[in-house]
Amino acid sequence: MSDTPFGFGLPQEPEDGDEGRKRPGQGGQNDPFGFGSGGSGDNPFAALFGMGGMPGGGAGGFNPADLGAAFQQLGQMLSYEGGPVNWDMAKQIARQTVSQGTPDGTKDASVGASERHAVEEALRLADLWLDSVTALPSGAGTAVAWSRAEWVEATLPVWQDLVDPVAERVGNAMGSVLPEEMRAMAGPLIGMMRSMGGAMFGQQIGQAVGVLAGEVFGSTDIGLPLGPAGKAALLPLNVKAFGEGLGLPEQDVRLYLALREAAHQRLFQHVPWLKAHLFGAVEGYAQGIKVDTTKLEDIVGQFDPQNPEELQQALQQGMFQPEDTPEQKAALARLETALALVEGWVDAVVHAAAASRMPSADALREALRRRRATGGPAEQTFATLIGMELRPRRLRDASRLWASLADARGTDGRDALWAHPDMLPTAADLDDPDGFVHREQLDFSELDKMLGDAARGDDAPDDGPSKGDGPSKDDGPSEGEDGSGK
């Protein structure tokens, strides 16, 4: 994965001591779409585009089967006529990435019956523990154990909702910068560029999702509900790998991660506006993306269909750049604050449930915080998709605020703030949690009732006289009041 969304911006120079160090799945410095220059079996484009050795054979190697796959994928890329992202290719690349395993050599495997039972029991127990520390009821109707490939299949529909608005803005620019009379002449070329853009976006998203599948523990790791509604999930293979790195009992790690998954499910299932709020912030950000039309016009004029990697190079060189506008800053701030509040609430609730029951709770809590601070799945995902890096400090501030609210108002008072988005703490409140905790909160219940009455057509108490009341002064003079004395 690249550190920038769809190749936005200029490539960054490596920091001192970082030469050669990449995140898992990340392309090289000049390779924002993951078209690596080495000869790896997951890059059939290299054989056609001249970007390094032949696939599957290393430098100078040759594999006819891989070359055939390359031509097949090239045909898919040029013939794609769907939306802004070629999701068929994204799924294919994600599945390929999963099948190759993680950098430490761990391969995906089907979930066995014993692992499935252990996950179901952990999620069941997690819900029982959470009942005592939150007013929100259980949000999981079913509990499932997924392999990495199953995680990819289950989450791709939500990825499409998340990514398409950003990619749509970029894709539309490809066909809108030319004058109308030139568009008719360049129609096939514009169509080819759209198809290639959709394929390139599809490959990058596919790589991102495939890498994430090797790291995530459930369906909510990045702070968004990626799986089907009401379905709590854990990935036993990833849970086991995480526990081995900590030296803690596997059952403790599984239960703690089940608590986090179940807590997320309660929040997203019983706060119906939350998902739309988060996805709306991403879409608001996408609206601020601007296109360097001068550069795009030059590329269209000079584009060689026989040299399709030119489009990749153009994207890499910063054709699409985030526009630093107040609206875009507001969208990013809204998203960052909302994600911090979600993760902070989950952290506080899980700690309240586990601290007195699990001796390893503090160690697990700190391990997950360090994971986020050093670039965990959520950090990498949002950096890749929209160029935003979540700040771990916000998450700790939000967790402290939610814990303080529980102390001051009880769990019912704390969780009641999720009833309406305007009741939630703001970014400024995270800087002054004590001020927010002791501030008198607005009561939206009466306002919601009035709005509901208005929608049903009910009369408000002071809308006018009811039947049987005397006329109001606005109805005109009554008998004997017209000045005539009659």
JOZIQUI-V597785 format. One record per pair of residues at least 24 apart in sequence whose ideal C-beta (glycine too) atoms are under 7 Angstrom apart, sorted by the first residue. I is the first residue (numbers start at 1). GAP is how many residues later the second one is. If there is no record, write none. Layout:
I|GAP ; I|GAP
This chain:
1|24 ; 1|25 ; 1|33 ; 1|206 ; 1|207 ; 1|210 ; 1|379 ; 1|383 ; 2|24 ; 2|25 ; 2|30 ; 2|382 ; 3|380 ; 4|28 ; 4|383 ; 5|161 ; 5|379 ; 5|380 ; 5|381 ; 5|382 ; 6|161 ; 6|164 ; 6|195 ; 6|198 ; 6|309 ; 6|314 ; 7|25 ; 7|26 ; 7|308 ; 7|309 ; 8|312 ; 8|313 ; 8|314 ; 8|379 ; 9|309 ; 9|312 ; 10|308 ; 11|305 ; 23|352 ; 23|357 ; 24|78 ; 24|79 ; 24|187 ; 25|72 ; 25|182 ; 25|185 ; 25|186 ; 30|286 ; 32|283 ; 32|284 ; 33|167 ; 33|170 ; 33|171 ; 33|279 ; 34|169 ; 34|170 ; 34|173 ; 35|277 ; 41|25 ; 42|54 ; 42|55 ; 42|58 ; 44|25 ; 44|26 ; 44|29 ; 45|25 ; 45|28 ; 48|26 ; 49|259 ; 49|260 ; 51|258 ; 77|118 ; 77|119 ; 77|122 ; 78|114 ; 78|117 ; 79|116 ; 80|115 ; 80|118 ; 80|119 ; 82|116 ; 83|81 ; 84|80 ; 84|83 ; 84|84 ; 84|86 ; 84|87 ; 84|114 ; 84|117 ; 85|78 ; 85|79 ; 85|82 ; 85|113 ; 85|116 ; 85|117 ; 85|120 ; 86|112 ; 86|113 ; 86|116 ; 87|69 ; 87|73 ; 87|115 ; 89|110 ; 89|113 ; 89|114 ; 89|117 ; 90|112 ; 90|115 ; 90|116 ; 90|119 ; 91|65 ; 91|115 ; 92|114 ; 93|109 ; 93|110 ; 93|113 ; 93|114 ; 93|117 ; 94|58 ; 94|112 ; 94|115 ; 94|116 ; 94|119 ; 95|54 ; 95|57 ; 97|109 ; 97|110 ; 97|113 ; 97|114 ; 98|50 ; 98|51 ; 98|54 ; 98|112 ; 98|115 ; 98|116 ; 102|112 ; 106|131 ; 106|135 ; 108|39 ; 108|40 ; 108|41 ; 108|129 ; 109|38 ; 109|128 ; 110|37 ; 111|34 ; 111|35 ; 111|36 ; 111|125 ; 115|30 ; 115|121 ; 116|29 ; 118|136 ; 119|24 ; 119|26 ; 119|115 ; 119|117 ; 122|132 ; 122|133 ; 122|136 ; 123|109 ; 123|135 ; 123|138 ; 123|139 ; 125|130 ; 126|129 ; 126|132 ; 126|133 ; 126|136 ; 127|135 ; 129|130 ; 129|224 ; 129|228 ; 130|129 ; 130|132 ; 130|133 ; 130|136 ; 130|219 ; 130|223 ; 133|216 ; 133|219 ; 133|220 ; 133|278 ; 134|132 ; 134|215 ; 134|277 ; 134|281 ; 135|276 ; 135|277 ; 135|280 ; 136|130 ; 136|131 ; 136|134 ; 136|279 ; 137|129 ; 137|133 ; 138|128 ; 139|91 ; 139|126 ; 139|127 ; 139|129 ; 139|130 ; 139|131 ; 140|90 ; 140|91 ; 140|92 ; 140|122 ; 140|125 ; 141|89 ; 142|88 ; 142|89 ; 143|89 ; 144|87 ; 144|89 ; 145|89 ; 145|91 ; 146|87 ; 146|89 ; 147|90 ; 148|65 ; 148|66 ; 148|87 ; 148|89 ; 151|62 ; 151|65 ; 151|84 ; 152|57 ; 152|58 ; 152|61 ; 154|73 ; 154|74 ; 155|64 ; 155|71 ; 155|72 ; 156|53 ; 158|68 ; 159|46 ; 159|50 ; 161|118 ; 162|117 ; 162|120 ; 163|42 ; 163|222 ; 165|117 ; 165|118 ; 165|121 ; 166|116 ; 166|120 ; 166|219 ; 166|220 ; 167|34 ; 169|117 ; 169|118 ; 169|120 ; 170|27 ; 170|119 ; 170|150 ; 171|26 ; 171|27 ; 173|118 ; 173|123 ; 177|114 ; 177|116 ; 177|119 ; 177|120 ; 178|119 ; 178|122 ; 186|114 ; 189|111 ; 189|114 ; 192|113 ; 193|118 ; 196|112 ; 196|115 ; 200|112 ; 208|173 ; 208|176 ; 212|165 ; 212|169 ; 214|24 ; 215|162 ; 216|161 ; 217|25 ; 217|40 ; 218|39 ; 218|43 ; 219|42 ; 220|41 ; 220|44 ; 221|156 ; 221|157 ; 222|155 ; 222|156 ; 222|159 ; 223|116 ; 223|119 ; 223|120 ; 223|155 ; 224|54 ; 225|43 ; 225|50 ; 229|40 ; 230|39 ; 232|29 ; 232|30 ; 232|33 ; 233|28 ; 234|24 ; 234|27 ; 246|121 ; 248|112 ; 248|115 ; 248|116 ; 252|106 ; 252|108 ; 253|111 ; 256|98 ; 256|102 ; 256|105 ; 256|108 ; 259|91 ; 259|94 ; 259|95 ; 260|86 ; 260|90 ; 263|83 ; 263|86 ; 263|87 ; 264|82 ; 267|75 ; 267|78 ; 271|147 ; 273|148 ; 277|61 ; 277|144 ; 278|57 ; 278|60 ; 281|50 ; 281|53 ; 281|54 ; 281|57 ; 282|53 ; 282|104 ; 284|47 ; 285|43 ; 285|46 ; 285|47 ; 285|101 ; 288|34 ; 288|35 ; 288|37 ; 288|39 ; 288|40 ; 288|43 ; 289|31 ; 289|33 ; 289|34 ; 290|31 ; 290|33 ; 291|28 ; 291|29 ; 292|27 ; 292|29 ; 295|24 ; 322|65 ; 332|56 ; 333|94 ; 335|53 ; 336|52 ; 336|54 ; 336|55 ; 336|58 ; 337|89 ; 337|90 ; 339|51 ; 340|54 ; 340|55 ; 340|58 ; 340|90 ; 341|57 ; 341|83 ; 341|84 ; 343|52 ; 343|55 ; 344|51 ; 344|54 ; 344|55 ; 344|57 ; 344|58 ; 345|57 ; 347|48 ; 347|52 ; 348|51 ; 348|54 ; 348|55 ; 394|36 ; 397|33 ; 397|36 ; 398|32 ; 400|33 ; 401|24 ; 401|28 ; 401|29 ; 401|32 ; 401|35 ; 404|29 ; 404|33 ; 405|32 ; 408|29 ; 408|30 ; 419|25 ; 420|24
